[in-house]
């Protein structure tokens, strides 16, 4: 066939494209996907609804005795409240950074560092809250003294319980980002743990003005 003119010769056979090997890299979420499990968001909505009932009961009681609530609320330390607000806002930044780092190839080390910083913020919040409770109880500001303190200890106590549960979620997050190899649902676990922690922070952003501005 080499004697044929070039324009009459058949085209050379096409080289077959090699099949790409399966990648071990984690699959990235589709754009616009809601992070975490749908069930988690139902749980968070229900949890926040319960707190909304607490807040509503508190506001009704405060409306019935504004002077008494203002007097009792003046015993709180706004400085400690602001400090804990800054601590939780910082923790939200850290946990968001942990999720972002985990989604990047090779970002596990940064994710572990941010989770550790979030856990440190959680410990700091509980320490400050424990100090505040101790000062109030030591001064005789117990739930029996005034309705304000009954609501204060109930609301902050339930929030602290949620924060302890959040620490458990962060511990699960820490365990997940320390795995040498990722599993298919690891990113989902990370998103769910971070979502719960953000709810704890959001609740405090509502609690702080309700309680610490009672004397305003």
C-alpha positions in Angstrom: 0.0 0.0 0.0 3.0 2.2 0.3 3.0 2.6 -3.5 -0.3 4.4 -3.4 -0.4 8.1 -3.4 -0.6 9.7 0.0 -4.1 11.0 -0.4 -5.3 7.4 -1.2 -3.6 5.7 1.8 -5.9 4.8 4.8 -5.6 6.9 8.0 -3.4 5.5 10.7 -5.3 3.7 13.5 -6.3 5.8 16.5 -4.5 5.2 19.7 -6.8 4.0 22.4 -7.2 6.5 25.3 -6.0 4.9 28.6 -8.7 4.4 31.2 -8.0 6.6 34.2 -7.4 4.7 37.5 -10.0 5.2 40.2 -9.0 8.1 42.4 -8.7 7.7 46.1 -9.4 11.4 46.6 -12.6 12.2 48.4 -15.6 13.2 46.3 -16.4 16.9 46.7 -20.0 17.9 47.4 -22.0 19.2 44.6 -22.4 22.9 44.4 -25.4 24.1 46.4 -25.6 21.0 48.5 -26.7 21.6 52.1 -23.9 20.4 54.4 -24.5 17.5 56.7 -27.5 15.2 57.0 -31.0 16.4 56.5 -32.0 14.7 59.8 -29.4 16.8 61.6 -31.1 20.0 60.5 -34.5 18.7 61.7 -32.8 18.0 65.1 -31.3 21.5 65.3 -34.5 23.1 64.3 -36.3 21.2 67.1 -33.7 22.1 69.6 -33.9 25.8 68.8 -37.6 25.6 69.0 -37.3 24.4 72.6 -35.0 27.3 73.4 -37.5 29.7 71.8 -40.1 28.5 74.3 -37.6 29.2 77.1 -36.9 32.6 75.7 -40.6 33.3 75.3 -41.4 32.3 78.9 -38.5 34.5 80.2 -39.7 37.5 78.2 -43.3 37.1 79.5 -42.0 36.9 83.1 -39.7 39.8 82.6 -42.6 41.9 81.2 -44.6 41.2 84.3 -41.8 42.4 86.7 -39.3 44.6 84.7 -38.0 46.3 87.8 -37.3 43.1 89.7 -35.6 41.5 86.7 -33.5 44.6 86.1 -32.4 44.7 89.7 -31.5 41.0 89.8 -29.8 41.2 86.3 -27.5 43.9 87.6 -25.7 41.2 89.6 -24.4 39.6 86.4 -21.0 40.5 85.0 -21.3 42.0 81.5 -17.5 41.6 81.1 -17.7 37.8 81.6 -20.6 37.7 79.2 -18.7 39.6 76.5 -15.7 37.4 77.1 -17.6 34.2 76.6 -19.3 35.7 73.5 -15.9 36.4 72.0 -14.7 32.9 72.9 -17.6 31.2 71.2 -17.4 33.5 68.1 -13.7 32.6 67.8 -14.6 28.9 68.2 -17.1 29.2 65.3 -14.3 30.6 63.1 -12.0 27.8 64.1 -14.5 25.0 63.4 -15.4 26.5 60.0 -11.7 26.7 59.2 -11.4 23.0 60.2 -14.1 22.0 57.8 -12.6 24.1 55.0 -9.1 22.6 55.6 -10.5 19.0 55.7 -12.1 19.5 52.3 -8.7 20.3 50.8 -6.3 17.6 49.7 -3.6 17.2 52.4 -5.4 19.6 54.7 -5.8 17.1 57.6 -3.0 18.6 59.6 -4.6 22.1 59.5 -8.0 20.6 60.3 -6.6 18.9 63.4 -5.0 22.1 64.6 -8.3 24.1 64.2 -10.3 21.4 66.0 -7.8 21.5 68.9 -8.3 25.3 69.0 -12.1 24.9 69.0 -11.8 22.4 71.9 -9.7 24.9 73.8 -12.3 27.6 73.3 -15.0 25.2 74.6 -12.9 24.6 77.8 -12.4 28.3 78.2 -16.2 29.0 77.9 -17.0 26.4 80.5 -14.3 27.7 82.9 -15.6 31.3 82.6 -19.2 30.1 83.1 -18.3 28.0 86.1 -16.5 31.0 87.6 -19.6 33.2 87.1 -22.0 30.6 88.6 -19.7 30.2 91.6 -19.6 34.0 92.2 -23.4 34.3 91.9 -24.1 31.4 94.2 -21.5 32.6 96.7 -23.3 35.9 96.8 -26.6 34.2 97.5 -28.0 34.8 94.1 -29.7 31.4 93.9 -32.8 30.4 91.8 -34.9 30.8 94.9 -33.9 34.5 95.5 -35.6 35.9 92.3 -37.4 34.7 89.2 -34.6 36.2 87.1 -32.0 33.8 88.6 -34.4 30.9 88.1 -34.5 31.6 84.4 -30.8 32.5 84.3 -29.6 29.2 85.7 -32.1 27.2 83.7 -31.3 28.8 80.4 -27.5 28.9 80.9 -27.5 25.4 82.4 -29.3 23.8 79.5 -27.0 25.7 77.1 -24.0 24.5 79.0 -25.3 20.9 78.7 -25.6 21.5 74.9 -22.1 22.7 74.9 -20.9 19.6 76.6 -22.7 17.5 73.9 -21.0 19.8 71.4 -17.6 18.9 72.9 -18.5 15.2 72.3 -19.2 16.1 68.6 -15.9 17.9 68.4 -14.2 14.8 69.8 -15.8 12.8 67.0 -14.6 15.4 64.6 -11.1 15.2 66.0 -11.1 11.4 65.6 -12.3 11.7 62.0 -9.6 14.2 60.9 -6.9 12.0 62.5 -7.7 9.0 60.4 -4.8 8.1 58.0 -7.2 7.3 55.2 -10.6 9.0 54.6 -13.8 7.0 54.4 -16.7 7.9 52.1 -18.8 9.5 54.9 -16.0 11.3 56.8 -16.8 14.7 55.3 -20.4 14.2 56.2 -19.4 13.5 59.9 -17.2 16.6 59.9 -20.1 18.8 58.6 -22.6 17.5 61.1 -20.3 18.0 64.0 -19.5 21.5 62.9 -23.2 22.3 62.3 -24.1 21.3 65.8 -21.3 23.5 67.2 -22.5 26.5 65.2 -26.0 26.0 66.8 -24.4 26.1 70.3 -22.7 29.4 69.3 -25.9 30.9 67.8 -27.9 30.1 70.9 -25.4 31.9 73.1 -25.7 35.0 70.8 -29.4 35.0 71.6 -28.9 34.3 75.4 -26.3 37.0 75.9 -28.6 40.0 75.1 -31.6 38.5 76.8 -29.9 37.9 80.1 -27.0 40.3 80.4 -29.0 43.3 79.2 -31.9 42.7 81.6 -30.6 45.6 83.7 -30.6 47.9 80.8 
